[in-house]
Amino acid sequence: MRADGWGDELARQQQEEENREQPVALEKVEEQALMSRVELDIAILNLKKRLQRQSIPKATVKQTCPVCLCPSSKMSVTKCGHVFCSSCIRQTFEKSQGCPSCPKPGHLDQLRKINLHIH
């Protein structure tokens, strides 16, 4: 290789390296998003297991909403992991307000319903 082509060759090699790294970076972002969904599912399952161990009758399995302070079995969990009664958090997100428990933004499509009924 000639000396005057050295810069071009170096630039080409750097571009190739960046192109190889981009799919890895995208995979890591997708993996992190997947992990947060998996962690959320695990948290919900752990809550259900704790409720089952307490052997509370099905009719009394209710979580208190931190917004309205009312017990409810119709709960939703936010992307940041906070639990509210479904109606309160839907109203909050419809007003384009974030999570009432932390400064994170929230959207209706990020809510996940939690069925607290034990079978």
VEXTOR-523757 format. One record per atom (N, C-alpha, C): atom name; residue number from 0; x, y, z. Coordinates in Angstrom, 3 decimals. Example, Ala and Ser with C-alpha at 12.3 -4.5 7.8 and 13.67 -1.06 7.14 Angstrom:
BEGIN
{atomo=N, num=0, east=13.190, north=-5.690, up=7.800} $
{atomo=CA, num=0, east=12.300, north=-4.500, up=7.800} $
{atomo=C, num=0, east=13.200, north=-3.300, up=7.800} $
{atomo=N, num=1, east=12.850, north=-2.250, up=7.080} $
{atomo=CA, num=1, east=13.670, north=-1.060, up=7.140} $
{atomo=C, num=1, east=12.900, north=0.030, up=7.870} $
//
This chain:
BEGIN
{atomo=N, num=0, east=0.839, north=-1.163, up=0.000} $
{atomo=CA, num=0, east=0.000, north=0.000, up=0.000} $
{atomo=C, num=0, east=0.889, north=1.232, up=0.000} $
{atomo=N, num=1, east=0.478, north=2.215, up=-0.761} $
{atomo=CA, num=1, east=1.266, north=3.447, up=-0.834} $
{atomo=C, num=1, east=0.957, north=4.340, up=0.355} $
{atomo=N, num=2, east=1.883, north=5.195, up=0.701} $
{atomo=CA, num=2, east=1.751, north=6.071, up=1.867} $
{atomo=C, num=2, east=0.585, north=7.032, up=1.719} $
{atomo=N, num=3, east=0.315, north=7.514, up=0.480} $
{atomo=CA, num=3, east=-0.758, north=8.497, up=0.324} $
{atomo=C, num=3, east=-2.148, north=7.864, up=0.463} $
{atomo=N, num=4, east=-2.275, north=6.553, up=0.361} $
{atomo=CA, num=4, east=-3.559, north=5.868, up=0.532} $
{atomo=C, num=4, east=-3.808, north=5.401, up=1.957} $
{atomo=N, num=5, east=-2.859, north=5.657, up=2.832} $
{atomo=CA, num=5, east=-2.961, north=5.194, up=4.220} $
{atomo=C, num=5, east=-4.163, north=5.809, up=4.940} $
{atomo=N, num=6, east=-4.398, north=7.101, up=4.762} $
{atomo=CA, num=6, east=-5.527, north=7.786, up=5.412} $
{atomo=C, num=6, east=-6.856, north=7.233, up=4.937} $
{atomo=N, num=7, east=-6.950, north=6.960, up=3.618} $
{atomo=CA, num=7, east=-8.179, north=6.396, up=3.069} $
{atomo=C, num=7, east=-8.437, north=5.004, up=3.630} $
{atomo=N, num=8, east=-7.392, north=4.218, up=3.721} $
{atomo=CA, num=8, east=-7.515, north=2.858, up=4.259} $
{atomo=C, num=8, east=-7.939, north=2.901, up=5.727} $
{atomo=N, num=9, east=-7.355, north=3.800, up=6.497} $
{atomo=CA, num=9, east=-7.703, north=3.936, up=7.913} $
{atomo=C, num=9, east=-9.168, north=4.350, up=8.066} $
{atomo=N, num=10, east=-9.621, north=5.294, up=7.254} $
{atomo=CA, num=10, east=-11.018, north=5.742, up=7.293} $
{atomo=C, num=10, east=-11.956, north=4.598, up=6.932} $
{atomo=N, num=11, east=-11.583, north=3.801, up=5.912} $
{atomo=CA, num=11, east=-12.407, north=2.663, up=5.508} $
{atomo=C, num=11, east=-12.514, north=1.644, up=6.634} $
{atomo=N, num=12, east=-11.389, north=1.355, up=7.304} $
{atomo=CA, num=12, east=-11.391, north=0.396, up=8.409} $
{atomo=C, num=12, east=-12.242, north=0.895, up=9.578} $
{atomo=N, num=13, east=-12.153, north=2.192, up=9.870} $
{atomo=CA, num=13, east=-12.962, north=2.747, up=10.956} $
{atomo=C, num=13, east=-14.449, north=2.648, up=10.629} $
{atomo=N, num=14, east=-14.818, north=2.929, up=9.375} $
{atomo=CA, num=14, east=-16.213, north=2.841, up=8.960} $
{atomo=C, num=14, east=-16.714, north=1.408, up=9.065} $
{atomo=N, num=15, east=-15.905, north=0.448, up=8.643} $
{atomo=CA, num=15, east=-16.285, north=-0.959, up=8.757} $
{atomo=C, num=15, east=-16.505, north=-1.345, up=10.212} $
{atomo=N, num=16, east=-15.639, north=-0.874, up=11.097} $
{atomo=CA, num=16, east=-15.762, north=-1.188, up=12.520} $
{atomo=C, num=16, east=-17.045, north=-0.585, up=13.098} $
{atomo=N, num=17, east=-17.356, north=0.656, up=12.725} $
{atomo=CA, num=17, east=-18.589, north=1.292, up=13.198} $
{atomo=C, num=17, east=-19.811, north=0.542, up=12.692} $
{atomo=N, num=18, east=-19.784, north=0.096, up=11.444} $
{atomo=CA, num=18, east=-20.901, north=-0.648, up=10.878} $
{atomo=C, num=18, east=-21.114, north=-1.970, up=11.609} $
{atomo=N, num=19, east=-20.023, north=-2.594, up=12.046} $
{atomo=CA, num=19, east=-20.145, north=-3.847, up=12.801} $
{atomo=C, num=19, east=-20.716, north=-3.591, up=14.186} $
{atomo=N, num=20, east=-20.414, north=-2.435, up=14.799} $
{atomo=CA, num=20, east=-20.855, north=-2.129, up=16.154} $
{atomo=C, num=20, east=-22.316, north=-1.706, up=16.209} $
{atomo=N, num=21, east=-22.864, north=-1.111, up=15.154} $
{atomo=CA, num=21, east=-24.230, north=-0.613, up=15.176} $
{atomo=C, num=21, east=-25.255, north=-1.700, up=15.465} $
{atomo=N, num=22, east=-25.227, north=-2.859, up=14.797} $
{atomo=CA, num=22, east=-26.205, north=-3.893, up=15.132} $
{atomo=C, num=22, east=-26.078, north=-4.353, up=16.583} $
{atomo=N, num=23, east=-24.872, north=-4.388, up=17.114} $
{atomo=CA, num=23, east=-24.668, north=-4.798, up=18.504} $
{atomo=C, num=23, east=-25.329, north=-3.795, up=19.432} $
{atomo=N, num=24, east=-25.168, north=-2.490, up=19.154} $
{atomo=CA, num=24, east=-25.783, north=-1.456, up=19.984} $
{atomo=C, num=24, east=-27.298, north=-1.577, up=19.933} $
{atomo=N, num=25, east=-27.869, north=-1.806, up=18.762} $
{atomo=CA, num=25, east=-29.308, north=-1.965, up=18.626} $
{atomo=C, num=25, east=-29.784, north=-3.197, up=19.380} $
{atomo=N, num=26, east=-29.038, north=-4.292, up=19.276} $
{atomo=CA, num=26, east=-29.399, north=-5.507, up=20.002} $
{atomo=C, num=26, east=-29.409, north=-5.254, up=21.505} $
{atomo=N, num=27, east=-28.441, north=-4.470, up=22.011} $
{atomo=CA, num=27, east=-28.384, north=-4.183, up=23.443} $
{atomo=C, num=27, east=-29.592, north=-3.372, up=23.882} $
{atomo=N, num=28, east=-30.021, north=-2.391, up=23.081} $
{atomo=CA, num=28, east=-31.202, north=-1.593, up=23.410} $
{atomo=C, num=28, east=-32.434, north=-2.488, up=23.441} $
{atomo=N, num=29, east=-32.583, north=-3.350, up=22.425} $
{atomo=CA, num=29, east=-33.722, north=-4.261, up=22.388} $
{atomo=C, num=29, east=-33.684, north=-5.222, up=23.571} $
{atomo=N, num=30, east=-32.497, north=-5.691, up=23.933} $
{atomo=CA, num=30, east=-32.349, north=-6.607, up=25.059} $
{atomo=C, num=30, east=-32.737, north=-5.913, up=26.363} $
{atomo=N, num=31, east=-32.340, north=-4.646, up=26.537} $
{atomo=CA, num=31, east=-32.694, north=-3.907, up=27.746} $
{atomo=C, num=31, east=-34.198, north=-3.718, up=27.837} $
{atomo=N, num=32, east=-34.860, north=-3.400, up=26.716} $
{atomo=CA, num=32, east=-36.308, north=-3.242, up=26.721} $
{atomo=C, num=32, east=-36.977, north=-4.563, up=27.065} $
{atomo=N, num=33, east=-36.473, north=-5.649, up=26.516} $
{atomo=CA, num=33, east=-37.017, north=-6.964, up=26.810} $
{atomo=C, num=33, east=-36.803, north=-7.315, up=28.271} $
{atomo=N, num=34, east=-35.634, north=-7.005, up=28.794} $
{atomo=CA, num=34, east=-35.354, north=-7.316, up=30.189} $
{atomo=C, num=34, east=-36.298, north=-6.551, up=31.107} $
{atomo=N, num=35, east=-36.619, north=-5.294, up=30.788} $
{atomo=CA, num=35, east=-37.508, north=-4.542, up=31.657} $
{atomo=C, num=35, east=-38.903, north=-5.162, up=31.648} $
{atomo=N, num=36, east=-39.361, north=-5.667, up=30.506} $
{atomo=CA, num=36, east=-40.652, north=-6.348, up=30.456} $
{atomo=C, num=36, east=-40.601, north=-7.645, up=31.256} $
{atomo=N, num=37, east=-39.513, north=-8.375, up=31.138} $
{atomo=CA, num=37, east=-39.353, north=-9.623, up=31.883} $
{atomo=C, num=37, east=-39.315, north=-9.329, up=33.380} $
{atomo=N, num=38, east=-38.569, north=-8.306, up=33.768} $
{atomo=CA, num=38, east=-38.495, north=-7.943, up=35.185} $
{atomo=C, num=38, east=-39.860, north=-7.528, up=35.718} $
{atomo=N, num=39, east=-40.645, north=-6.829, up=34.907} $
{atomo=CA, num=39, east=-41.986, north=-6.431, up=35.303} $
{atomo=C, num=39, east=-42.870, north=-7.659, up=35.498} $
{atomo=N, num=40, east=-42.805, north=-8.600, up=34.573} $
{atomo=CA, num=40, east=-43.581, north=-9.837, up=34.707} $
{atomo=C, num=40, east=-43.182, north=-10.605, up=35.964} $
{atomo=N, num=41, east=-41.896, north=-10.643, up=36.259} $
{atomo=CA, num=41, east=-41.418, north=-11.329, up=37.466} $
{atomo=C, num=41, east=-41.959, north=-10.642, up=38.712} $
{atomo=N, num=42, east=-41.963, north=-9.308, up=38.727} $
{atomo=CA, num=42, east=-42.485, north=-8.569, up=39.881} $
{atomo=C, num=42, east=-43.965, north=-8.865, up=40.095} $
{atomo=N, num=43, east=-44.724, north=-8.954, up=39.012} $
{atomo=CA, num=43, east=-46.155, north=-9.267, up=39.116} $
{atomo=C, num=43, east=-46.350, north=-10.679, up=39.651} $
{atomo=N, num=44, east=-45.580, north=-11.632, up=39.130} $
{atomo=CA, num=44, east=-45.687, north=-13.013, up=39.616} $
{atomo=C, num=44, east=-45.309, north=-13.113, up=41.089} $
{atomo=N, num=45, east=-44.269, north=-12.389, up=41.500} $
{atomo=CA, num=45, east=-43.876, north=-12.402, up=42.912} $
{atomo=C, num=45, east=-44.973, north=-11.836, up=43.798} $
{atomo=N, num=46, east=-45.652, north=-10.777, up=43.345} $
{atomo=CA, num=46, east=-46.763, north=-10.212, up=44.104} $
{atomo=C, num=46, east=-47.885, north=-11.231, up=44.246} $
{atomo=N, num=47, east=-48.208, north=-11.910, up=43.154} $
{atomo=CA, num=47, east=-49.261, north=-12.931, up=43.212} $
{atomo=C, num=47, east=-48.879, north=-14.063, up=44.168} $
{atomo=N, num=48, east=-47.611, north=-14.486, up=44.139} $
{atomo=CA, num=48, east=-47.159, north=-15.549, up=45.041} $
{atomo=C, num=48, east=-47.266, north=-15.123, up=46.494} $
{atomo=N, num=49, east=-46.873, north=-13.866, up=46.788} $
{atomo=CA, num=49, east=-46.982, north=-13.370, up=48.168} $
{atomo=C, num=49, east=-48.431, north=-13.375, up=48.627} $
{atomo=N, num=50, east=-49.325, north=-12.973, up=47.742} $
{atomo=CA, num=50, east=-50.746, north=-12.962, up=48.094} $
{atomo=C, num=50, east=-51.264, north=-14.379, up=48.323} $
{atomo=N, num=51, east=-50.811, north=-15.329, up=47.531} $
{atomo=CA, num=51, east=-51.229, north=-16.717, up=47.707} $
{atomo=C, num=51, east=-50.723, north=-17.278, up=49.030} $
{atomo=N, num=52, east=-49.484, north=-16.956, up=49.397} $
{atomo=CA, num=52, east=-48.917, north=-17.451, up=50.658} $
{atomo=C, num=52, east=-49.678, north=-16.913, up=51.862} $
{atomo=N, num=53, east=-50.212, north=-15.715, up=51.737} $
{atomo=CA, num=53, east=-50.951, north=-15.128, up=52.849} $
{atomo=C, num=53, east=-52.330, north=-15.757, up=52.988} $
{atomo=N, num=54, east=-52.716, north=-16.547, up=52.018} $
{atomo=CA, num=54, east=-54.009, north=-17.246, up=51.974} $
{atomo=C, num=54, east=-55.178, north=-16.328, up=52.327} $
{atomo=N, num=55, east=-55.219, north=-15.194, up=51.664} $
{atomo=CA, num=55, east=-56.315, north=-14.249, up=51.829} $
{atomo=C, num=55, east=-57.435, north=-14.687, up=50.896} $
{atomo=N, num=56, east=-58.670, north=-14.668, up=51.352} $
{atomo=CA, num=56, east=-59.777, north=-15.017, up=50.458} $
{atomo=C, num=56, east=-59.785, north=-14.120, up=49.219} $
{atomo=N, num=57, east=-60.208, north=-14.691, up=48.101} $
{atomo=CA, num=57, east=-60.161, north=-13.992, up=46.824} $
{atomo=C, num=57, east=-60.849, north=-12.629, up=46.879} $
{atomo=N, num=58, east=-61.960, north=-12.529, up=47.552} $
{atomo=CA, num=58, east=-62.739, north=-11.294, up=47.585} $
{atomo=C, num=58, east=-61.993, north=-10.150, up=48.271} $
{atomo=N, num=59, east=-61.028, north=-10.464, up=49.135} $
{atomo=CA, num=59, east=-60.343, north=-9.400, up=49.864} $
{atomo=C, num=59, east=-58.968, north=-9.067, up=49.295} $
{atomo=N, num=60, east=-58.607, north=-9.653, up=48.174} $
{atomo=CA, num=60, east=-57.308, north=-9.364, up=47.571} $
{atomo=C, num=60, east=-57.427, north=-8.040, up=46.824} $
{atomo=N, num=61, east=-57.030, north=-6.965, up=47.499} $
{atomo=CA, num=61, east=-57.111, north=-5.643, up=46.895} $
{atomo=C, num=61, east=-55.880, north=-4.848, up=47.260} $
{atomo=N, num=62, east=-55.452, north=-4.055, up=46.348} $
{atomo=CA, num=62, east=-54.323, north=-3.153, up=46.528} $
{atomo=C, num=62, east=-54.911, north=-1.759, up=46.694} $
{atomo=N, num=63, east=-54.305, north=-0.936, up=47.523} $
{atomo=CA, num=63, east=-54.772, north=0.437, up=47.686} $
{atomo=C, num=63, east=-54.045, north=1.336, up=46.694} $
{atomo=N, num=64, east=-54.806, north=2.136, up=45.976} $
{atomo=CA, num=64, east=-54.244, north=3.066, up=44.998} $
{atomo=C, num=64, east=-53.647, north=4.263, up=45.735} $
{atomo=N, num=65, east=-52.397, north=4.633, up=45.441} $
{atomo=CA, num=65, east=-51.794, north=5.783, up=46.111} $
{atomo=C, num=65, east=-52.373, north=7.135, up=45.665} $
{atomo=N, num=66, east=-53.172, north=7.155, up=44.596} $
{atomo=CA, num=66, east=-53.779, north=8.410, up=44.137} $
{atomo=C, num=66, east=-55.097, north=8.660, up=44.861} $
{atomo=N, num=67, east=-56.033, north=7.706, up=44.772} $
{atomo=CA, num=67, east=-57.359, north=7.898, up=45.376} $
{atomo=C, num=67, east=-57.474, north=7.261, up=46.761} $
{atomo=N, num=68, east=-56.472, north=6.468, up=47.148} $
{atomo=CA, num=68, east=-56.420, north=5.772, up=48.443} $
{atomo=C, num=68, east=-57.551, north=4.765, up=48.633} $
{atomo=N, num=69, east=-58.126, north=4.315, up=47.531} $
{atomo=CA, num=69, east=-59.195, north=3.317, up=47.592} $
{atomo=C, num=69, east=-58.643, north=1.938, up=47.246} $
{atomo=N, num=70, east=-59.161, north=0.896, up=47.900} $
{atomo=CA, num=70, east=-58.746, north=-0.460, up=47.529} $
{atomo=C, num=70, east=-59.399, north=-0.862, up=46.208} $
{atomo=N, num=71, east=-58.671, north=-1.601, up=45.410} $
{atomo=CA, num=71, east=-59.196, north=-2.042, up=44.122} $
{atomo=C, num=71, east=-58.489, north=-3.309, up=43.690} $
{atomo=N, num=72, east=-59.216, north=-4.167, up=43.001} $
{atomo=CA, num=72, east=-58.575, north=-5.346, up=42.420} $
{atomo=C, num=72, east=-58.267, north=-5.104, up=40.944} $
{atomo=N, num=73, east=-58.719, north=-3.970, up=40.404} $
{atomo=CA, num=73, east=-58.444, north=-3.605, up=39.006} $
{atomo=C, num=73, east=-57.309, north=-2.597, up=39.000} $
{atomo=N, num=74, east=-56.101, north=-3.116, up=38.945} $
{atomo=CA, num=74, east=-54.913, north=-2.280, up=39.027} $
{atomo=C, num=74, east=-54.148, north=-2.316, up=37.707} $
{atomo=N, num=75, east=-53.327, north=-1.285, up=37.519} $
{atomo=CA, num=75, east=-52.420, north=-1.221, up=36.370} $
{atomo=C, num=75, east=-51.045, north=-0.827, up=36.876} $
{atomo=N, num=76, east=-50.030, north=-1.319, up=36.187} $
{atomo=CA, num=76, east=-48.655, north=-0.994, up=36.547} $
{atomo=C, num=76, east=-48.058, north=-0.144, up=35.430} $
{atomo=N, num=77, east=-47.298, north=0.875, up=35.821} $
{atomo=CA, num=77, east=-46.652, north=1.762, up=34.860} $
{atomo=C, num=77, east=-45.335, north=1.150, up=34.399} $
{atomo=N, num=78, east=-44.748, north=1.739, up=33.377} $
{atomo=CA, num=78, east=-43.461, north=1.265, up=32.867} $
{atomo=C, num=78, east=-42.378, north=1.386, up=33.935} $
{atomo=N, num=79, east=-42.531, north=2.377, up=34.834} $
{atomo=CA, num=79, east=-41.535, north=2.574, up=35.891} $
{atomo=C, num=79, east=-41.796, north=1.665, up=37.092} $
{atomo=N, num=80, east=-42.879, north=0.841, up=37.043} $
{atomo=CA, num=80, east=-43.106, north=-0.168, up=38.066} $
{atomo=C, num=80, east=-44.047, north=0.234, up=39.190} $
{atomo=N, num=81, east=-44.694, north=1.396, up=39.105} $
{atomo=CA, num=81, east=-45.616, north=1.816, up=40.152} $
{atomo=C, num=81, east=-47.027, north=1.321, up=39.841} $
{atomo=N, num=82, east=-47.779, north=0.992, up=40.897} $
{atomo=CA, num=82, east=-49.094, north=0.376, up=40.748} $
{atomo=C, num=82, east=-50.175, north=1.352, up=41.207} $
{atomo=N, num=83, east=-51.224, north=1.486, up=40.386} $
{atomo=CA, num=83, east=-52.353, north=2.372, up=40.667} $
{atomo=C, num=83, east=-53.629, north=1.677, up=40.229} $
{atomo=N, num=84, east=-54.789, north=2.167, up=40.730} $
{atomo=CA, num=84, east=-56.029, north=1.626, up=40.182} $
{atomo=C, num=84, east=-56.109, north=2.091, up=38.727} $
{atomo=N, num=85, east=-56.661, north=1.256, up=37.900} $
{atomo=CA, num=85, east=-56.640, north=1.504, up=36.456} $
{atomo=C, num=85, east=-57.284, north=2.835, up=36.088} $
{atomo=N, num=86, east=-58.396, north=3.192, up=36.737} $
{atomo=CA, num=86, east=-59.082, north=4.433, up=36.366} $
{atomo=C, num=86, east=-58.250, north=5.665, up=36.713} $
{atomo=N, num=87, east=-57.598, north=5.681, up=37.868} $
{atomo=CA, num=87, east=-56.782, north=6.845, up=38.260} $
{atomo=C, num=87, east=-55.606, north=7.052, up=37.312} $
{atomo=N, num=88, east=-54.887, north=6.001, up=37.015} $
{atomo=CA, num=88, east=-53.687, north=6.169, up=36.197} $
{atomo=C, num=88, east=-54.052, north=6.479, up=34.747} $
{atomo=N, num=89, east=-55.177, north=5.940, up=34.274} $
{atomo=CA, num=89, east=-55.625, north=6.271, up=32.914} $
{atomo=C, num=89, east=-55.967, north=7.762, up=32.827} $
{atomo=N, num=90, east=-56.683, north=8.273, up=33.828} $
{atomo=CA, num=90, east=-57.033, north=9.700, up=33.839} $
{atomo=C, num=90, east=-55.774, north=10.561, up=33.897} $
{atomo=N, num=91, east=-54.820, north=10.155, up=34.705} $
{atomo=CA, num=91, east=-53.571, north=10.907, up=34.836} $
{atomo=C, num=91, east=-52.825, north=10.948, up=33.506} $
{atomo=N, num=92, east=-52.699, north=9.795, up=32.851} $
{atomo=CA, num=92, east=-51.975, north=9.740, up=31.584} $
{atomo=C, num=92, east=-52.744, north=10.439, up=30.463} $
{atomo=N, num=93, east=-54.089, north=10.408, up=30.502} $
{atomo=CA, num=93, east=-54.878, north=11.109, up=29.485} $
{atomo=C, num=93, east=-54.652, north=12.619, up=29.562} $
{atomo=N, num=94, east=-54.343, north=13.117, up=30.751} $
{atomo=CA, num=94, east=-54.050, north=14.542, up=30.939} $
{atomo=C, num=94, east=-52.586, north=14.845, up=30.612} $
{atomo=N, num=95, east=-51.889, north=13.870, up=30.061} $
{atomo=CA, num=95, east=-50.467, north=13.983, up=29.693} $
{atomo=C, num=95, east=-49.576, north=14.284, up=30.887} $
{atomo=N, num=96, east=-49.993, north=13.806, up=32.043} $
{atomo=CA, num=96, east=-49.154, north=13.934, up=33.227} $
{atomo=C, num=96, east=-48.364, north=12.644, up=33.371} $
{atomo=N, num=97, east=-47.238, north=12.720, up=34.021} $
{atomo=CA, num=97, east=-46.397, north=11.547, up=34.207} $
{atomo=C, num=97, east=-46.845, north=10.711, up=35.391} $
{atomo=N, num=98, east=-45.988, north=9.814, up=35.795} $
{atomo=CA, num=98, east=-46.262, north=8.934, up=36.925} $
{atomo=C, num=98, east=-46.443, north=9.775, up=38.188} $
{atomo=N, num=99, east=-47.514, north=9.537, up=38.967} $
{atomo=CA, num=99, east=-47.731, north=10.290, up=40.203} $
{atomo=C, num=99, east=-46.700, north=9.981, up=41.291} $
{atomo=N, num=100, east=-45.999, north=8.862, up=41.178} $
{atomo=CA, num=100, east=-45.052, north=8.461, up=42.221} $
{atomo=C, num=100, east=-43.605, north=8.841, up=41.929} $
{atomo=N, num=101, east=-43.310, north=9.180, up=40.681} $
{atomo=CA, num=101, east=-41.939, north=9.549, up=40.327} $
{atomo=C, num=101, east=-41.976, north=10.510, up=39.140} $
{atomo=N, num=102, east=-40.869, north=11.101, up=38.782} $
{atomo=CA, num=102, east=-40.877, north=12.090, up=37.694} $
{atomo=C, num=102, east=-40.876, north=11.512, up=36.277} $
{atomo=N, num=103, east=-41.053, north=10.217, up=36.128} $
{atomo=CA, num=103, east=-40.993, north=9.604, up=34.791} $
{atomo=C, num=103, east=-42.255, north=9.939, up=33.987} $
{atomo=N, num=104, east=-42.100, north=10.168, up=32.674} $
{atomo=CA, num=104, east=-43.271, north=10.382, up=31.818} $
{atomo=C, num=104, east=-44.014, north=9.062, up=31.628} $
{atomo=N, num=105, east=-45.277, north=9.164, up=31.271} $
{atomo=CA, num=105, east=-46.047, north=7.945, up=31.056} $
{atomo=C, num=105, east=-47.063, north=8.116, up=29.946} $
{atomo=N, num=106, east=-47.391, north=7.012, up=29.294} $
{atomo=CA, num=106, east=-48.348, north=7.007, up=28.199} $
{atomo=C, num=106, east=-49.294, north=5.825, up=28.392} $
{atomo=N, num=107, east=-50.534, north=5.984, up=27.907} $
{atomo=CA, num=107, east=-51.546, north=4.938, up=28.065} $
{atomo=C, num=107, east=-51.092, north=3.595, up=27.504} $
{atomo=N, num=108, east=-50.385, north=3.613, up=26.384} $
{atomo=CA, num=108, east=-49.975, north=2.354, up=25.758} $
{atomo=C, num=108, east=-48.895, north=1.621, up=26.547} $
{atomo=N, num=109, east=-48.342, north=2.263, up=27.586} $
{atomo=CA, num=109, east=-47.322, north=1.615, up=28.414} $
{atomo=C, num=109, east=-47.920, north=0.931, up=29.642} $
{atomo=N, num=110, east=-49.201, north=1.152, up=29.911} $
{atomo=CA, num=110, east=-49.824, north=0.553, up=31.093} $
{atomo=C, num=110, east=-50.068, north=-0.936, up=30.884} $
{atomo=N, num=111, east=-49.896, north=-1.692, up=31.945} $
{atomo=CA, num=111, east=-50.185, north=-3.128, up=31.927} $
{atomo=C, num=111, east=-51.159, north=-3.421, up=33.056} $
{atomo=N, num=112, east=-52.263, north=-4.065, up=32.716} $
{atomo=CA, num=112, east=-53.252, north=-4.408, up=33.735} $
{atomo=C, num=112, east=-52.741, north=-5.562, up=34.583} $
{atomo=N, num=113, east=-53.102, north=-5.528, up=35.855} $
{atomo=CA, num=113, east=-52.727, north=-6.593, up=36.781} $
{atomo=C, num=113, east=-54.011, north=-7.226, up=37.290} $
{atomo=N, num=114, east=-54.118, north=-8.515, up=37.135} $
{atomo=CA, num=114, east=-55.262, north=-9.240, up=37.672} $
{atomo=C, num=114, east=-54.848, north=-9.806, up=39.021} $
{atomo=N, num=115, east=-55.376, north=-9.239, up=40.096} $
{atomo=CA, num=115, east=-54.984, north=-9.669, up=41.435} $
{atomo=C, num=115, east=-55.857, north=-10.799, up=41.977} $
{atomo=N, num=116, east=-56.779, north=-11.290, up=41.188} $
{atomo=CA, num=116, east=-57.601, north=-12.409, up=41.647} $
{atomo=C, num=116, east=-56.758, north=-13.674, up=41.702} $
{atomo=N, num=117, east=-56.825, north=-14.376, up=42.803} $
{atomo=CA, num=117, east=-56.063, north=-15.612, up=42.976} $
{atomo=C, num=117, east=-56.975, north=-16.786, up=42.654} $
{atomo=N, num=118, east=-56.487, north=-17.662, up=41.814} $
{atomo=CA, num=118, east=-57.284, north=-18.834, up=41.417} $
{atomo=C, num=118, east=-56.845, north=-20.057, up=42.170} $
//
